[in-house]
Each structure stands twice: as structure tokens, then as C-alpha cells.
Amino acid sequence: LTSADLDRMGQGRIGTLRIALNWFVIDPGPAPGDYDWSSVDPIVAGAARNGIDVLPFLYGTPNWVAQGLDGQPCSECWTFAPRSDAALAAWQTFVTDAVARYGPGGQFWIENPGLPARPIGAWQVWNEQNSPTFYQPGPSPKAYAKLLDASANAIRSRDPGADVILGGMAGLTGFRPAIRAWAYLGKLYKR
């Protein structure tokens, strides 16, 4: 998105902009705190200038986590959701740091005092977790519940009042090994 796109959205009174907060883009290496927020900062700034709330979906595992911590045999690992305790701990660190940057009182707002503060207060966890296209090695309500719990704990450690939102799901009727959204939700709610 360009600043002109965001200005036009503001003129059109768009209330909320959903964006991907791609862990694999922001944190491509295992060194602590080596984040590159440059793909997100301009969007959050432009949205704030235009009175638009940002709803990020937290997504995308870096290769160093999927291969090194989870032992996944992948080359482009962004769709492999973290599963092991070590991978989930790395995910929680990233999520906590994202909330510390863009949430209430966050570092981004401190660094940009000229912007109208519109801290992020709702965080969506993953995307299409019922689809093998976006959730590898395959959809699992049990594994997603664990990811969701780890995410909620991380988010609320920095912003106790934040909303934690399930990832968006497509119906996916007839696409195997995808799990239809309503069947997936039924299994997830049992957890």
C-alpha cells in the first residue's frame, strides 16, 4: 500500500484495514531483537494519519524457526505454524514485541509523536488455519488451539484489554485435506 492508497481509504472513510504482520519478513534471523518493521511502519503511520484502525493478522514462520526449532523439512517455511515448545516460545516473543511496538503506549507511537495515536487493540492469529495451503504440515484444531493460547498469553501480557481474534477461514467444501470452516470451529470449540 502506498501513502496515496491510504489517503484515498481515509477519504472513503474506511474504518479498519486488515494487514498481514508477517513474522518471516520481520524476523528472518534468530538473533534477538533483529526485527525489521519497515514493511509495517509506513502502513500503520498512513492508517493513523487517515483515521483508520489496523487489524493485523499475525502469520508466517521464519525458516530458522520451522527448520531449526520444529525440524520441518521445508525450504519456504512460512506456512508451517510453530508447534514445539521452543518454536511457540519464539512466536510468543515475536507477538509480545509486536504488541509492545504497535499496541497502547507502544514504541512506534513513542517514536512518532506527531501521529494521531491509534494503537492496535485487536490481533488476529494466523490465516486460513483450516487449509493446508496456509497451515502446514496440515490443519489441526488441536495445534491451532495451542498456537491461539500462546498468542493470547503473549498479547495480553502487554495489553490485557486486547481482543484476540481467530484467523479467517474459508468454507473450503470439497477441498481435501482442508477442514470445512464450520467443522473446524466445532472441533476447536471442544478444546
KEKOL-925140 format. One record per residue: x, y, z of N, C-alpha, C in turn. Coordinates in pm, whole numbers, padded with zeros to 5 digits, always signed. Each point is the difference from the previous one (the first is absolute). Example, Ala and Ser with C-alpha at 12.3 -4.5 7.8 and 13.67 -1.06 7.14 Angstrom:
BEGIN
+01319-00569+00780-00089+00119+00000+00090+00120+00000;-00035+00105-00072+00082+00119+00006-00077+00109+00073;
This chain:
BEGIN
+00083-00119+00000-00083+00119+00000+00087+00124+00000;-00038+00097-00077+00073+00126-00003-00071+00100+00091;+00066+00112+00027-00065+00103+00081-00121+00057-00074;+00006+00004-00134-00116+00045-00078-00118-00096+00018;+00028-00131+00004-00106-00099+00023-00065+00024+00136;+00083+00022+00100-00051+00021+00136-00078+00132+00010;+00048+00103-00070-00073+00126-00003-00138-00020-00064;-00002-00074-00107-00128-00025-00068-00095-00081+00090;+00055-00096+00073-00081-00077+00094-00058+00092+00108;+00084+00093+00046-00048+00096+00100-00112+00086-00055;+00016+00047-00125-00105+00079-00064-00129-00081-00015;+00015-00130-00021-00116-00088-00014-00054-00047+00134;+00061+00050+00108-00042-00032+00137+00004-00149+00030;+00106-00062-00047+00024-00140+00036+00029-00003+00149;-00067-00085+00072+00016-00003+00146+00113-00089+00048;+00018-00114-00068+00100-00098+00044+00073-00056-00120;+00129-00014+00015+00085-00058-00104+00064-00126+00056;-00027-00114-00063+00060-00127+00042+00129-00018-00078;+00109-00024+00073+00130-00020-00064+00067-00124+00056;+00090-00055-00078+00083-00112+00046+00118+00056+00078;+00021-00054+00117+00121+00031+00077+00085-00126-00010;+00084-00004-00104+00074-00120-00038+00125-00017+00083;-00004-00097+00090+00114-00029+00086+00123-00032-00083;-00016-00077-00108+00115-00041-00080+00066+00118-00070;-00073+00107-00025+00057+00119-00063+00066+00088+00106;-00066+00015+00114+00047+00090+00106+00118-00057+00078;+00006-00133+00012+00101-00065+00085+00067-00116-00075;+00077+00029-00105+00054-00108-00082+00117-00077+00062;+00055+00048+00113+00114-00068+00062-00021-00021+00148;+00077-00090+00060-00021-00035+00141+00058+00098+00103;+00072+00101-00043+00058+00094+00098-00112+00075+00073;+00008+00009+00130-00105+00070+00076-00012+00146-00041;-00125+00044-00021-00026+00141-00027+00045+00051-00135;+00028-00088-00096+00048+00044-00132-00116+00026-00096;-00107+00055+00050-00120+00021-00080+00018+00110-00104;-00072-00016-00110-00008+00102-00104-00148+00032-00019;-00044+00108+00062-00141+00041-00003-00031+00088-00121;+00095+00014-00092-00016+00097-00110-00115-00034-00095;-00045-00124-00002-00114-00035-00085-00133+00036+00066;+00001+00025+00129-00123+00024+00076-00012+00147+00042;+00109+00060+00043-00005+00137+00053-00071+00100-00092;+00031+00003-00130-00066+00098-00086-00152-00022-00011;-00042-00124+00005-00143-00029-00007-00070+00045+00127;+00059-00031+00115-00059+00042+00128-00002+00152+00008;+00107+00066-00044+00005+00147+00002-00106+00060-00092;-00009-00051-00123-00097+00053-00095-00143-00025+00046;-00024-00115+00059-00133-00029+00054-00034+00097+00112;+00095+00024+00089-00024+00092+00113-00030+00142-00052;+00078+00045-00097-00022+00134-00058-00140+00013-00060;-00055-00111-00043-00129+00001-00069-00115-00052+00085;+00023-00015+00129-00108-00042+00090-00046-00143-00020;+00091-00086-00044-00034-00140-00028+00062-00088+00108;-00080-00089+00057+00053-00100+00094+00065-00112-00079;+00107-00055+00054+00070-00111-00064-00033-00128+00076;-00040-00102-00075-00021-00134+00053+00103-00091-00064;+00108-00031+00072+00100-00089-00057-00036-00146+00020;+00035-00081-00098-00002-00143+00028+00144-00045+00009;+00031-00060+00113+00134-00047+00033+00020-00132-00072;+00108-00008-00078+00009-00112-00093+00142-00020-00050;+00031-00120-00042+00120-00028-00077+00124-00032+00081;+00039-00125+00001+00114-00045+00079+00130+00015-00078;+00102+00061+00062+00131+00008-00066+00064-00140-00013;+00083-00016-00100+00069-00128-00021+00079-00043+00123;+00063+00095+00068+00084-00037+00114-00082-00063+00112;-00129+00031+00008-00086-00061+00100-00053-00134-00050;-00057-00002-00119-00060-00123-00053+00104-00111-00017;+00114+00035-00057+00103-00100-00024+00078-00032+00128;+00045+00105+00069+00088-00019+00114-00068-00041+00129;-00115+00062+00032-00066-00028+00127-00107-00108-00012;-00066-00006-00116-00105-00101-00020+00048-00118-00085;+00117+00011-00063+00054-00110-00080-00082-00033-00124;-00065+00099-00058-00081-00022-00120+00090-00004-00123;-00024-00095-00089+00079-00009-00123-00057+00091-00109;+00011+00129+00022-00057+00096-00095+00108+00093-00050;-00024+00058-00117+00095+00100-00051-00059+00140+00012;-00128+00014-00026-00073+00124+00025-00103-00034+00106;+00030+00033+00123-00069-00056+00116-00110+00086+00059;-00033+00110-00063-00090+00097+00061-00137-00057+00035;-00047-00105-00068-00132-00057+00030+00004-00106+00111;+00119-00032+00049+00014-00099+00107-00014+00070+00135;-00118-00010+00057-00026+00066+00129+00088-00061+00108;+00049+00081+00093+00086-00053+00106-00075-00101+00086;+00070-00109+00037-00066-00107+00077+00075-00040+00125;+00132-00012-00006+00075-00045+00117+00001+00109+00106;+00035-00038+00121+00008+00100+00107+00099+00110-00034;+00115-00036-00059+00101+00100-00036-00052+00093-00110;-00067-00056-00100-00054+00082-00108-00112+00091+00051;-00084-00052+00086-00108+00082+00057+00057+00111+00089;+00110-00028+00070+00064+00104+00081+00055+00111-00090;+00059-00036-00114+00050+00101-00095-00117+00081-00056;-00110-00067-00031-00122+00067-00048-00050+00099+00105;-00006-00044+00126-00048+00088+00106+00088+00123+00015;+00129-00018-00014+00090+00116+00007-00033+00099-00111;-00017-00051-00122-00035+00088-00111-00133+00070+00023;-00102-00075+00041-00132+00058+00021+00004+00105+00111;+00067-00031+00109+00014+00097+00110+00068+00126-00049;+00105-00015-00080+00073+00116-00050-00084+00081-00101;-00085-00067-00077-00090+00071-00092-00099+00085+00078;-00056-00057+00106-00094+00076+00084+00073+00114+00070;+00122-00025+00045+00079+00105+00066+00033+00113-00098;+00004-00030-00127+00029+00103-00100-00125+00077-00040;-00108-00070-00032-00117+00064-00060-00121+00012+00093;+00003-00063+00116-00112+00007+00093+00002+00129+00081;-00088+00009+00100-00007+00121+00084+00135+00030+00065;+00043+00126-00013+00129+00042+00057+00120-00061-00070;-00020-00053-00120+00104-00071-00072+00112+00087-00053;+00111-00066-00026+00120+00067-00047-00023+00078-00129;-00081-00054-00091-00029+00071-00124-00062+00135+00028;-00093+00007+00095-00070+00124+00032+00094+00097+00071;+00092-00053+00079+00100+00084+00067+00094+00062-00103;+00040-00081-00100+00090+00048-00106-00067+00097-00097;-00132+00002-00001-00075+00082-00095-00103+00087+00072;+00046+00093+00084-00094+00078+00080-00089+00094-00083;+00037+00027-00124-00081+00087-00085-00121-00071-00061;-00005-00131+00011-00113-00074-00055-00114-00005+00101;-00124+00000-00048-00110-00027+00091+00014-00145+00047;+00004-00021+00129+00019-00135+00053-00125-00084-00025;+00019-00110-00072-00106-00099-00024+00061-00137+00029;+00027-00027+00127+00064-00127+00033-00087-00119-00041;+00067-00106-00038-00070-00122-00037-00052-00067+00126;-00127-00031+00001-00062-00062+00117-00066-00132-00029;+00009-00046-00125-00055-00130-00039+00103-00068-00090;+00022-00128+00025+00104-00076-00070-00060-00131-00049;+00012-00026-00128-00051-00124-00057+00114-00100-00009;-00027-00123+00038+00104-00102+00007-00011-00095-00120;+00097+00011-00089+00018-00082-00119-00107+00032-00104;-00002-00077-00107-00095+00020-00109-00029-00135-00064;-00126-00027-00019-00046-00124-00063+00068-00124+00059;-00004-00007+00132+00060-00112+00071-00072-00132-00027;-00112+00003-00068-00070-00123-00037+00042-00050-00139;+00097+00067-00061+00044-00034-00134+00147-00044-00001;+00032-00109-00069+00141-00039-00010+00083+00097-00082;-00064+00088-00074+00072+00102-00075+00067+00099+00094;-00065+00031+00113+00050+00100+00092+00041-00054+00136;-00024-00127+00026+00032-00057+00132+00062-00137-00020;+00131-00001-00002+00076-00124-00020+00054-00049+00134;+00024-00128+00018-00008-00105-00101-00141-00043-00035;-00100+00052+00066-00140-00025-00034-00089+00057+00107;-00124+00032-00035-00092+00060+00096-00021-00090+00122;+00001+00062+00117-00018-00073+00125-00062+00094+00103;-00127-00020+00035-00059+00084+00104+00077-00008+00132;+00055-00116+00031+00078-00017+00124+00126+00088-00003;+00074-00006-00109+00122+00080-00011-00033+00149-00005;-00107+00036-00071-00038+00141-00007-00044+00051+00137;-00071-00081+00077-00041+00041+00135+00123+00032+00085;+00105-00079-00016+00125+00024+00074+00065+00132-00046;-00001+00023-00131+00054+00125-00055-00083+00119+00046;-00130-00015-00001-00091+00106+00042+00020+00034+00148;+00016-00101+00082+00022+00021+00143+00133+00071+00024;+00105-00045-00068+00131+00065+00014-00008+00145-00046;-00073+00025-00108-00015+00135-00053-00076+00089+00097;-00111-00049+00052-00081+00078+00094+00081+00036+00124;+00078-00095+00050+00084+00030+00117+00102+00108-00031;+00062-00008-00117+00100+00100-00040-00065+00137-00018;-00112+00004-00070-00067+00127-00026-00043+00066+00130;-00064-00077+00084-00055+00057+00124+00105+00027+00105;+00121-00053-00019+00109+00036+00093+00039+00146-00017;-00024+00056-00120+00032+00140-00028-00123+00089-00002;-00116-00058-00035-00124+00076-00008-00115-00088+00050;-00024+00002+00132-00103-00088+00057-00140+00020-00060;-00027+00116-00055-00131+00026-00057-00012-00030-00148;+00104-00053-00060-00001-00026-00145-00098-00110-00036;-00054+00010-00122-00083-00105-00056+00089-00095-00078;-00021-00129+00019+00071-00103-00075-00104-00066-00090;+00026+00001-00130-00098-00043-00099+00051-00124-00074;-00090-00096-00019+00035-00119-00077+00037+00041-00142;+00090-00077-00060+00036+00024-00138-00120-00019-00091;-00001+00072-00111-00108-00014-00097+00003-00137-00063;-00118-00053-00030-00009-00133-00060-00093+00004-00120;+00034-00078-00100-00086-00017-00118-00082-00127+00020;-00116-00005-00065-00086-00118+00010+00072-00127-00046;+00067+00007-00115+00083-00107-00055-00073-00133-00016;-00125+00002-00034-00075-00122-00024+00062-00076-00117;+00030-00126+00023+00052-00086-00105+00150+00005-00023;+00072+00082+00072+00145+00008-00016+00067-00079+00111;+00049-00115-00030+00067-00084+00099+00150+00024-00012;+00076+00001+00105-00034-00032+00138-00045+00120+00083;-00055+00102-00064-00054+00113+00076-00116-00047+00086;-00023+00074+00107-00113-00028+00088-00100+00114-00018;-00124-00032-00034-00101+00103-00017-00004+00088+00125;-00021+00128-00019+00007+00098+00110-00091-00037+00115;-00124-00038-00026-00094-00029+00107+00039-00127+00075;+00057-00100-00069+00047-00122+00067+00124+00033+00084;+00088+00083-00056+00120+00041+00072-00036+00073+00128;-00094+00095-00010-00042+00076+00118-00059-00092+00106;-00079-00097-00042-00057-00096+00095+00108-00073+00077;+00105-00044-00069+00111-00070+00065+00080+00097+00089;+00019+00121-00048+00076+00098+00078-00075+00037+00129;-00130+00020-00010-00078+00039+00119-00001-00111+00105;+00015-00125-00043+00008-00110+00097+00127+00006+00082;+00101+00068-00050+00127+00014+00070-00007+00116+00095;
